[in-house]
Amino acid sequence: GDAGELSAEGVALTISDTKNHNGLYAHVAQVAEGTLTVGATVTAALDAERRGFLRRNHTATHLLDAALKQVLGEHVSQAGSLVTPEHLRFDFTHFEALSSEQLKAVEDLVNQQIFASKPVVTRVMGIDEAKAAGAVALFGEKYGDVVRVVSVGAEDQPFSRELCGGTHAANTAEIGLFKIISESSTGSNVRRIEAVTSKGALDYMADRLALVDAAAAALKCRVDEVPARVENLQAELRETSNKLKKALTGGSSDAISGAIDGAVELDGYKLVVAELQGLEAADLRNVWDTVHQKVAGPVACVVASVTEKGTPALLAAGSDDAVKAGFHAGNVIKRIAGLVDGRGGGRPNMAQAGGKNAAGIADALAAAKTALGA
């Protein structure tokens, strides 16, 4: 609905919204000055700039609906919408997320109609005539015998034709530019697209360009070099991370050497128990390989780490001789996983578990020692 002011001598009302209440046009107002009396005459001043942005976004919503039907299929139907001066939101029926190619196709179709400067034509006609002309009606909406039909384009078969009582741009060129800013799910088989037009699109693009400029400045390169620079940094990071993982899990690791030095001699095998820093769940297998290689004779280990995501990872493993001596990795993990709010299990010679409570790692390792008689 419109916004603006109602005013008279000594009286001013701020209108934040207007509504059609059973045929009565109601104004949502706050008295800013004076006292309003029954029968008073006031002057209505519309916020024309706000209405202009609403009209652009409303017409863009009709174009979006038609474009979605062309790209995805006629099964698409409106499941809700919101039009504000700043942006538009459109909910529609569809069974999967849209690909980047589909989103681009939809965006391109809408912008083609905008750049073609199509007139927006409104006609009042009978409901049967409107339906015969191909006007799209909202499912579940109640319509009278006489309806208003909004067509984008003056052709017999325009790009969009819908039953609609709202305010619209006079020509698609007024919209200027259409940009999709997000696509998401709102429930079972319902997708949501949010988009901006005209000034909103310019503001959005300016913000995005500012981010790219900031990234280029931080990377000390030109804007067109940002993707390549990021790829190079990612490759360098992977290489450094791999070197670090090898240092943390390999034979030169001080942490593993210290854990081996503290191994407990049990009945038939040595037990290594340790919490190691900076490792992922998959890295714990490499730790076991190092322990197995460095310790002569039957050996088993129970090791843990906090992953990059802050979640705990546990691993128990044993050599064949340790298993013959009574070690069972799966039983150990089942017994201690609950202490990190996790679940897990596995074979007698190797088992793993993840969890949610990294603070429970110390208790889990202590419980493993107790369970194995260390």
C-alpha positions as CSV (number, residue, x, y, z in Angstrom):
1,G,0.0,0.0,0.0
2,D,0.9,3.6,-0.4
3,A,2.6,5.8,2.2
4,G,2.7,9.6,2.6
5,E,0.9,12.3,4.5
6,L,-2.6,13.7,5.3
7,S,-2.6,17.3,6.3
8,A,-4.8,20.3,7.1
9,E,-4.2,23.6,8.9
10,G,-2.6,22.6,12.2
11,V,-3.0,18.9,11.6
12,A,-0.5,16.4,10.1
13,L,-0.8,12.6,9.9
14,T,1.9,10.3,8.7
15,I,0.6,7.4,6.6
16,S,2.7,4.2,6.8
17,D,0.4,1.9,4.8
18,T,-3.0,1.7,3.0
19,K,-5.3,-1.3,2.9
20,N,-8.5,-2.2,1.1
21,H,-10.8,-3.4,3.9
22,N,-14.0,-4.9,2.4
23,G,-14.1,-2.1,-0.2
24,L,-13.2,0.6,2.2
25,Y,-9.8,2.2,1.7
26,A,-8.2,2.4,5.1
27,H,-5.1,4.4,6.0
28,V,-2.7,3.3,8.7
29,A,-1.8,6.6,10.3
30,Q,0.0,8.3,13.2
31,V,-1.1,11.8,14.2
32,A,2.1,13.8,14.1
33,E,0.5,17.1,14.9
34,G,-2.8,18.6,16.0
35,T,-6.1,16.8,16.4
36,L,-8.1,15.0,13.7
37,T,-11.9,15.6,13.8
38,V,-14.8,13.9,12.0
39,G,-15.7,15.7,8.8
40,A,-12.4,17.5,8.5
41,T,-11.0,18.0,5.0
42,V,-7.4,17.0,4.5
43,T,-4.9,17.0,1.7
44,A,-3.3,13.7,0.7
45,A,0.3,13.8,-0.4
46,L,1.6,10.6,-1.8
47,D,5.2,9.4,-1.3
48,A,5.7,9.3,-5.1
49,E,9.3,8.0,-5.0
50,R,8.4,5.1,-2.7
51,R,5.5,4.2,-5.0
52,G,7.8,4.3,-8.0
53,F,10.1,1.7,-6.5
54,L,7.1,-0.4,-5.5
55,R,5.7,-0.3,-9.1
56,R,9.0,-1.3,-10.5
57,N,9.4,-4.3,-8.2
58,H,5.8,-5.4,-8.6
59,T,6.1,-5.5,-12.4
60,A,9.4,-7.3,-12.1
61,T,7.6,-9.9,-10.0
62,H,5.3,-10.6,-12.9
63,L,8.2,-10.9,-15.3
64,L,10.0,-13.2,-12.9
65,D,6.9,-15.5,-12.7
66,A,6.7,-15.7,-16.5
67,A,10.4,-16.3,-16.8
68,L,10.4,-19.1,-14.3
69,K,7.6,-20.8,-16.2
70,Q,9.7,-20.6,-19.4
71,V,12.9,-21.9,-17.9
72,L,11.5,-24.5,-15.5
73,G,8.1,-25.5,-16.9
74,E,4.4,-24.7,-16.6
75,H,4.2,-26.5,-13.2
76,V,5.6,-23.4,-11.6
77,S,3.0,-21.4,-9.7
78,Q,3.2,-18.6,-7.2
79,A,3.2,-19.7,-3.6
80,G,3.6,-16.2,-2.0
81,S,5.3,-12.9,-2.7
82,L,6.5,-9.7,-1.0
83,V,7.0,-6.4,-2.8
84,T,8.8,-3.6,-1.0
85,P,10.4,-0.4,-2.3
86,E,13.8,-2.0,-1.6
87,H,13.4,-5.5,-3.0
88,L,11.1,-8.3,-4.1
89,R,10.6,-11.8,-2.8
90,F,8.8,-14.5,-4.8
91,D,7.9,-18.0,-3.6
92,F,7.0,-20.7,-6.2
93,T,6.4,-24.4,-6.5
94,H,9.4,-26.4,-7.8
95,F,11.0,-29.7,-6.7
96,E,14.7,-28.8,-6.6
97,A,17.2,-26.0,-6.2
98,L,17.9,-23.9,-9.4
99,S,21.3,-24.3,-11.0
100,S,23.4,-21.3,-11.6
101,E,22.7,-21.7,-15.4
102,Q,18.9,-21.7,-14.7
103,L,19.1,-18.6,-12.5
104,K,21.1,-16.8,-15.2
105,A,18.5,-17.8,-17.8
106,V,15.7,-16.5,-15.7
107,E,17.6,-13.2,-15.0
108,D,18.4,-12.8,-18.7
109,L,14.8,-13.3,-19.8
110,V,13.6,-10.6,-17.3
111,N,16.2,-8.2,-18.4
112,Q,15.5,-8.8,-22.1
113,Q,11.9,-7.6,-21.4
114,I,13.2,-4.6,-19.5
115,F,15.6,-3.6,-22.2
116,A,12.9,-4.1,-24.8
117,S,10.9,-1.2,-23.2
118,K,7.6,-3.2,-23.3
119,P,4.4,-1.2,-22.3
120,V,2.5,-2.5,-19.3
121,V,-1.1,-2.7,-20.4
122,T,-4.0,-2.8,-17.9
123,R,-7.6,-3.8,-18.9
124,V,-10.8,-4.4,-16.9
125,M,-12.8,-7.3,-18.3
126,G,-15.0,-10.2,-17.4
127,I,-13.4,-13.1,-15.6
128,D,-14.2,-15.6,-18.4
129,E,-12.8,-13.3,-21.0
130,A,-9.6,-12.9,-18.9
131,K,-9.1,-16.6,-18.5
132,A,-9.7,-17.1,-22.3
133,A,-7.0,-14.5,-22.9
134,G,-4.6,-16.6,-20.9
135,A,-4.4,-14.5,-17.8
136,V,-2.7,-16.2,-14.9
137,A,-4.8,-16.5,-11.7
138,L,-3.5,-17.3,-8.3
139,F,-4.6,-20.6,-6.9
140,G,-7.0,-20.2,-4.0
141,E,-7.6,-16.5,-4.7
142,K,-11.2,-15.4,-5.0
143,Y,-12.1,-13.2,-8.0
144,G,-15.3,-11.3,-8.9
145,D,-17.1,-11.4,-12.2
146,V,-15.1,-8.3,-13.4
147,V,-11.3,-8.4,-13.0
148,R,-8.3,-6.3,-13.8
149,V,-5.7,-7.9,-16.2
150,V,-2.1,-6.7,-16.4
151,S,-0.1,-7.6,-19.5
152,V,3.6,-6.9,-20.0
153,G,3.7,-6.2,-23.7
154,A,0.9,-5.1,-26.2
155,E,1.1,-8.3,-28.3
156,D,-1.8,-10.8,-28.5
157,Q,0.4,-13.2,-26.6
158,P,2.5,-11.0,-24.3
159,F,5.4,-12.2,-22.2
160,S,3.2,-12.0,-19.0
161,R,-0.5,-11.7,-18.4
162,E,-2.0,-11.9,-14.9
163,L,-5.0,-11.0,-13.0
164,C,-3.8,-8.3,-10.6
165,G,-5.2,-5.2,-8.8
166,G,-1.8,-3.7,-7.9
167,T,0.1,-0.7,-9.1
168,H,2.7,-1.2,-11.9
169,A,5.3,0.5,-14.0
170,A,3.9,2.1,-17.2
171,N,6.8,0.6,-19.2
172,T,9.3,-2.1,-18.4
173,A,12.2,0.3,-19.1
174,E,11.3,2.0,-15.8
175,I,12.6,-1.1,-14.0
176,G,16.1,-0.4,-15.3
177,L,17.8,-3.6,-14.2
178,F,16.8,-6.9,-12.5
179,K,19.2,-8.8,-10.4
180,I,18.6,-12.1,-8.4
181,I,20.4,-12.0,-5.1
182,S,19.4,-15.3,-3.6
183,E,17.6,-18.6,-4.2
184,S,16.6,-20.9,-1.3
185,S,14.1,-23.4,0.0
186,T,11.1,-22.5,2.2
187,G,9.7,-25.9,2.5
188,S,8.7,-29.1,0.6
189,N,8.7,-28.3,-3.1
190,V,8.7,-24.5,-2.6
191,R,11.6,-22.3,-3.6
192,R,12.2,-18.6,-2.9
193,I,13.9,-16.0,-5.1
194,E,14.9,-12.6,-3.7
195,A,15.8,-9.9,-6.2
196,V,16.3,-6.2,-6.6
197,T,15.7,-3.7,-9.4
198,S,16.5,-0.1,-10.4
199,K,18.2,1.7,-7.5
200,G,18.2,-1.4,-5.4
201,A,20.1,-3.3,-8.1
202,L,22.6,-0.4,-8.5
203,D,23.1,-0.3,-4.8
204,Y,23.6,-4.1,-4.7
205,M,26.1,-4.1,-7.6
206,A,28.0,-1.2,-6.0
207,D,28.3,-3.1,-2.7
208,R,29.5,-6.2,-4.6
209,L,32.1,-4.2,-6.6
210,A,33.3,-2.6,-3.4
211,L,33.9,-6.1,-2.0
212,V,35.9,-7.1,-5.1
213,D,37.9,-3.9,-4.9
214,A,38.6,-4.6,-1.2
215,A,39.7,-8.1,-2.0
216,A,42.0,-6.9,-4.8
217,A,43.6,-4.4,-2.4
218,A,44.1,-7.1,0.2
219,L,45.6,-9.4,-2.4
220,K,47.7,-6.6,-3.9
221,C,46.5,-7.3,-7.4
222,R,44.2,-6.0,-10.1
223,V,40.5,-6.8,-9.9
224,D,40.7,-9.1,-12.9
225,E,43.5,-11.0,-11.2
226,V,41.5,-11.8,-8.0
227,P,40.3,-15.3,-9.1
228,A,43.7,-16.5,-10.2
229,R,45.3,-15.0,-7.1
230,V,42.8,-16.8,-4.8
231,E,43.5,-20.1,-6.6
232,N,47.2,-19.7,-6.1
233,L,46.7,-19.0,-2.4
234,Q,44.5,-22.0,-2.1
235,A,47.1,-24.2,-3.7
236,E,49.8,-22.8,-1.4
237,L,47.5,-23.3,1.6
238,R,46.9,-27.0,0.6
239,E,50.6,-27.6,0.1
240,T,51.4,-26.0,3.5
241,S,48.6,-27.9,5.2
242,N,49.9,-31.2,3.7
243,K,53.4,-30.5,4.9
244,L,52.1,-29.7,8.4
245,K,50.0,-32.9,8.5
246,K,53.0,-34.9,7.5
247,A,55.0,-33.2,10.3
248,L,52.3,-33.9,12.8
249,T,51.6,-37.5,11.9
250,G,54.9,-38.7,10.6
251,G,57.9,-40.3,12.2
252,S,59.5,-36.9,13.0
253,S,56.5,-35.7,15.1
254,D,57.6,-34.8,18.6
255,A,54.0,-35.3,19.9
256,I,53.9,-38.9,18.6
257,S,57.4,-39.6,19.8
258,G,56.4,-38.3,23.3
259,A,53.2,-40.5,23.3
260,I,55.3,-43.6,22.3
261,D,57.8,-42.8,25.1
262,G,54.9,-42.8,27.5
263,A,53.4,-46.1,26.2
264,V,52.0,-48.5,28.9
265,E,53.1,-52.1,28.9
266,L,50.0,-54.3,29.1
267,D,49.6,-58.1,29.1
268,G,50.8,-58.9,25.6
269,Y,51.2,-55.5,23.9
270,K,52.1,-51.8,24.4
271,L,49.4,-49.2,24.6
272,V,49.9,-45.6,23.3
273,V,47.3,-43.1,24.4
274,A,47.4,-39.5,23.3
275,E,45.5,-36.3,22.3
276,L,47.1,-34.7,19.3
277,Q,46.6,-31.1,18.1
278,G,45.5,-29.9,14.6
279,L,44.4,-33.1,13.0
280,E,41.3,-34.3,11.2
281,A,39.7,-37.6,11.6
282,A,41.4,-39.1,8.5
283,D,44.8,-37.9,9.8
284,L,44.5,-40.2,12.9
285,R,45.0,-43.2,10.6
286,N,48.4,-41.8,9.6
287,V,49.2,-41.5,13.3
288,W,48.5,-45.1,13.8
289,D,50.7,-46.0,10.8
290,T,53.6,-44.1,12.4
291,V,53.0,-45.7,15.8
292,H,52.9,-49.2,14.2
293,Q,56.1,-48.5,12.3
294,K,58.0,-47.0,15.3
295,V,57.1,-49.5,18.0
296,A,58.6,-53.0,17.7
297,G,56.3,-55.8,18.6
298,P,52.6,-55.9,19.5
299,V,51.2,-52.4,19.9
300,A,47.8,-50.6,20.1
301,C,46.8,-47.0,20.3
302,V,43.9,-44.8,21.3
303,V,44.3,-41.3,20.0
304,A,42.1,-38.2,19.7
305,S,42.1,-34.7,18.2
306,V,39.8,-31.7,17.8
307,T,39.1,-31.1,14.1
308,E,39.1,-27.8,12.3
309,K,35.3,-27.6,12.9
310,G,35.8,-27.9,16.6
311,T,34.4,-31.5,16.9
312,P,36.2,-34.4,18.5
313,A,37.6,-37.4,16.6
314,L,38.7,-40.7,18.2
315,L,40.6,-43.6,16.8
316,A,41.6,-47.0,18.3
317,A,43.8,-49.4,16.4
318,G,45.9,-52.4,17.1
319,S,48.4,-54.7,15.5
320,D,47.3,-58.3,14.8
321,D,49.4,-59.5,17.8
322,A,47.7,-57.0,20.0
323,V,44.3,-58.1,18.9
324,K,45.3,-61.7,19.6
325,A,46.4,-60.6,23.1
326,G,42.9,-59.2,23.8
327,F,42.7,-55.7,22.3
328,H,39.5,-54.9,20.5
329,A,39.4,-51.4,18.9
330,G,35.6,-51.6,18.2
331,N,34.8,-52.3,21.8
332,V,37.0,-49.6,23.1
333,I,35.4,-46.9,20.8
334,K,31.9,-48.0,21.7
335,R,32.7,-47.7,25.3
336,I,34.3,-44.2,25.2
337,A,32.4,-42.5,22.3
338,G,29.5,-41.4,24.5
339,L,31.9,-39.2,26.5
340,V,32.3,-36.9,23.5
341,D,28.6,-37.1,22.7
342,G,29.3,-39.4,19.7
343,R,28.9,-42.8,18.3
344,G,31.2,-45.1,16.5
345,G,32.6,-48.6,16.2
346,G,34.6,-50.8,13.9
347,R,36.7,-53.9,13.5
348,P,38.9,-55.4,16.3
349,N,42.0,-53.9,14.6
350,M,40.6,-50.4,13.9
351,A,37.6,-48.3,14.9
352,Q,36.7,-44.6,14.8
353,A,34.2,-42.2,16.2
354,G,33.2,-38.6,15.9
355,G,31.3,-36.5,18.4
356,K,30.0,-33.1,19.4
357,N,31.7,-32.4,22.8
358,A,35.4,-31.8,22.4
359,A,35.7,-31.1,26.1
360,G,35.1,-34.8,26.8
361,I,38.3,-36.0,25.1
362,A,40.3,-36.2,28.3
363,D,37.6,-38.3,30.0
364,A,37.3,-40.5,26.9
365,L,41.0,-41.3,26.8
366,A,41.0,-41.9,30.6
367,A,38.1,-44.3,30.2
368,A,40.0,-46.1,27.4
369,K,43.0,-46.6,29.8
370,T,40.7,-47.9,32.5
371,A,38.9,-50.3,30.2
372,L,42.1,-51.7,28.9
373,G,43.7,-52.0,32.4
374,A,46.4,-49.4,31.9
